[in-house]
Amino acid sequence: MIDKAQLSEKLSEQITLTEKKIVGFEEMSAPVTPDDAIGRISRMDAINNKAVQEAALSKAREKLTKLKVMQANLDDPKLGLCKRCGRPIPTGRLLLMPESAFCVRCSR
């Protein structure tokens, strides 16, 4: 059975951590201005790094949304049940990935 207090604490912790990551990704994915006095290769690296940071930012925003949905549904009697097969999601998985709505088998 799920310890909702423990899950709630983990969700809050993950939300705070993810929000901090988003701020960092936003700062690192700032546009590369042509006025920067860097060489052509360095500019290409900066543009590539910006694309990587934007992808990470997108994933972090998606995770934050899922975490907040899970937090809003803490009182749902179906919490902890896989949305696909209806089997219980192991507590370890919920604590490791509190945003997960699927068991390991169905998440593949």
C-alpha positions in Angstrom: 0.0 0.0 0.0 1.2 3.5 -0.8 2.3 5.8 2.0 0.6 9.0 0.7 2.5 11.2 3.2 5.8 9.8 1.9 4.7 10.2 -1.7 3.5 13.7 -1.0 6.9 14.6 0.5 8.7 13.1 -2.5 6.5 14.9 -5.0 7.1 18.3 -3.2 10.9 17.6 -3.2 10.8 16.6 -6.9 8.7 19.7 -7.9 11.2 22.0 -6.1 14.2 20.3 -7.7 12.6 20.3 -11.2 11.7 24.0 -10.9 15.3 24.8 -10.1 16.5 22.8 -13.0 14.1 24.6 -15.3 15.5 28.0 -14.2 19.0 26.7 -14.9 18.0 25.3 -18.3 16.3 28.6 -19.3 19.5 30.5 -18.5 21.7 28.1 -20.4 19.4 28.0 -23.5 19.6 31.8 -24.0 20.1 32.8 -27.6 23.6 32.9 -29.0 24.0 36.4 -30.3 26.1 37.1 -33.3 27.8 40.0 -31.4 29.6 37.5 -29.1 33.3 37.6 -29.9 33.8 33.9 -30.3 35.1 31.9 -33.2 33.1 30.1 -35.8 33.6 26.7 -34.3 32.9 28.0 -30.8 29.7 29.6 -32.1 28.6 26.3 -33.6 29.3 24.5 -30.3 27.3 27.2 -28.5 24.4 26.7 -30.8 24.6 22.9 -30.5 24.7 23.3 -26.7 21.7 25.6 -26.8 19.7 22.9 -28.7 20.7 20.3 -26.1 19.6 22.6 -23.2 16.3 23.4 -24.9 15.6 19.7 -25.2 16.4 19.2 -21.5 14.2 22.2 -20.7 11.3 20.7 -22.6 11.7 17.4 -20.8 11.9 19.2 -17.4 8.8 21.1 -18.1 6.9 18.0 -19.1 8.1 16.2 -15.9 7.0 19.2 -13.8 3.5 19.1 -15.3 3.3 15.3 -14.5 4.5 15.9 -11.0 1.9 18.6 -10.4 -0.9 16.4 -11.8 0.2 13.5 -9.5 0.3 15.9 -6.5 -3.2 17.2 -7.3 -4.5 13.6 -7.5 -3.1 12.4 -4.1 -6.6 11.8 -2.8 -7.6 9.8 -5.9 -8.5 6.2 -4.8 -6.9 5.0 -8.0 -3.5 6.6 -7.1 -0.8 4.0 -7.4 -2.6 1.9 -9.9 -1.3 1.6 -13.5 -3.4 3.7 -15.9 -3.0 1.0 -18.6 -3.4 -2.4 -16.8 -4.8 -1.3 -13.4 -2.2 -3.3 -11.4 -0.6 -1.6 -8.4 2.6 0.3 -9.2 5.3 -0.8 -6.8 6.0 1.8 -4.1 9.7 1.9 -5.0 8.8 3.0 -8.5 6.5 5.7 -7.2 9.1 7.0 -4.9 11.8 6.8 -7.6 9.6 8.3 -10.4 6.6 9.9 -8.6 5.4 11.3 -12.0 4.9 7.8 -13.4 1.3 6.8 -14.0 2.3 3.3 -15.4 3.9 0.2 -14.0 7.2 -0.9 -15.4 5.7 -3.4 -17.8 3.2 -0.9 -19.3 5.8 2.0 -19.5 7.8 0.1 -22.1 
